[in-house]
């Protein structure tokens, strides 16, 4: 790495030509070493922050397993809800049949016209 002409001129003015020629390589070496150290630290920091390919795929696999287990849990919940609804609907239909039959019986018992109609149908009355 070479220092700029302005930096070299400053060194030459301050220390003289001979000392500037001796100081210049030392400063350049120090700057180059610092640049290497900083570059190395930046690489390590980036490496620490980034996922490796294996870590990425293992994280994807973990998320997939979590996703599929959640789907399976929801499917089981849906199936159990279906069973509960079928059971409840079956009970409700039984109750509805009972109520309809009960209303029909009450209609027959308490309505004179209906009883006459039924008796005529079966031939009991003429």
Secondary structure, 3 states (H helix, E strand, C coil): CCCCHHHHHHHHHHHCHHHHHHHHHHHHHHHHHHHHHHHHHHHHHHHHHCCCHHHHHHHHHHHHHHHHHHHHHHHHHHHHHHHHHHHHHHHHHHHHHHHHHHHHHHHHHHCHHHHHHHHHHCCCCC
